[in-house]
Every structure is written in C-alpha cells, then in structure tokens.
Amino acid sequence: MSNTVFCKKYQEELEALAVPPMPGAKGKELMETVSKKAWQEWLQHQTRLINEKHLNLMDPESRKYLSAQMDKFFANESVDEAEGYIPPTK
C-alpha cells in the first residue's frame, strides 16, 4: 500500500509523493502537505504558464513568479491562467 498525505489542495487523504519534488525545506514541506495528484496538476499548470508567458527559468524573477503561483495553486487561491486555455470538459 502506498503512503498517503493530507493534501492541502484537496483537503483529503491522497497518495503521497514518493520523493521531495525539490531540494531543501520547501521540498520537505511539499512532500508532507501535497499529494501526488495535486503535484501532477501543478506541473501541467506550470508548463502552460512557462510556455504562454515565455518564462526563462534561468531568470530569478521568473522562478520567483512560478514559486508564488505554486503557493497560490496549492492554497486554492486565484492563480494566473494561460490566455485562451480552455480546460477539458469531464
């Protein structure tokens, strides 16, 4: 059976990440509070933002922007969307 974590995005017990998604304290915090499902959704959203806004990940301001968007995403706050993106219907 896989490990679970109380996901702060979905407010329920879900499958946990297998490893921290990034080094340091932030990675440890994410591993303890974000589910695998929420992390995968963030990666998709992050990719759309990077592509739409032509972000350069070598630029500290771009990384700061993405970090702020990530925090908002997991806290269920309003986040920037890629212009013209229409989520798939279920």
Secondary structure, DSSP 4 states (H G I P E B T S, - for coil): ---EEEETTTTEEEEBPSS-SSSHHHHHHHHHH-BHHHHHHHHHHHHHHHHHHT--TTSHHHHHHHHHHHHHHHTT------TT--PPP-
